[in-house]
Amino acid sequence: MRIRAITLRILQQFIHDKRTMALMFIAPLLVLSLMSLVFNSDAYKPKIGVASGAAVFSTALEAQKAEVTSYDNDESGNAALQSGDIDAYITMKGTTPEIMLEGSNPTANRAVMMAMQEAMQSLQPSAAGSVQHQPQISYLYGAEDMKTIDRFGPIMIGVFVFFFVFLIAGVSFLRERTTGTLERLLSTPLKRWEIVLGYVCGFGIFTVFQALLISWFSIQVLGIMMAGSFGYVLLITLLLSMSALTLGTLLSAFAANELQMIQFIPLVIVPQIFLSGLFPMDTLPLWLQRVGLATPIYYGAQALMDIMIRGKGWNDIALDVFVLIGFSLLFMLLNVLALRKHRRM
């Protein structure tokens, strides 16, 4: 009888907590659907540039379902390779093909080499007893012995920075509200934007140290590849932290307790991880790629890969920097608007 009473109380508690009920059933379905789209996506199609002297490979590569682009001169081909428009650029030196791989994506590298191998075999079907010229391979970024951690390390740095700052900032700001501190501040002449800015600055000081520690540990202790400037890495991780901080404080306004704050993770953090570049975005449906463009982690991860793997500088990460700043300002503005309902209480 007592067990029945406890069971009924728990059931009534959950039934009356509509937000928990919705997240309990909707969040797993959302994450599983996202996983299905990512892992059941089409195979990666390598994008290969071919110089005019290596045009003999074009048809054979297209037969291997590669996207082939012809270039009249090496300058335009190398420029396309550096900008990331193609995964590899093929030229000929005498009778030997030379393949320059973009190198930062092992999945693309393998796809290019597999397509090239199949293409060469199809062009020389009767060369079983003759000598075949093996292609000369070089890398624009990275190297043949590039480790998995070098590829995924920059992305995971962004993910972990965002995740922990989001969670800690959201729970901390929620406690400010549940303990009555926020209401007391709202009853003073302080303006809402001053309160939001004060909280962001206060929490932000700790995010600076966290961004510095995570960046230093990943590069100096774990030995993740670092081809660019450490200052730029620190800048991006700091901006990611600010985006997570302002988003966490914003969503905490809609949570009644710590449990509800944690329930936002499957809806806010997990989709961003899948769309951060951890998996090739080109293989995803177009609408899902556009969703990824509306998430802060995507821009942080792309900028960190540009810096740490490709060694790029300000001109290449400027857009990512401005977008992350824009996210932080937008979330701060929404924070100010969200505080309005608490001032009325």
Disulfide bonds with the S-S distance in Angstrom:
none
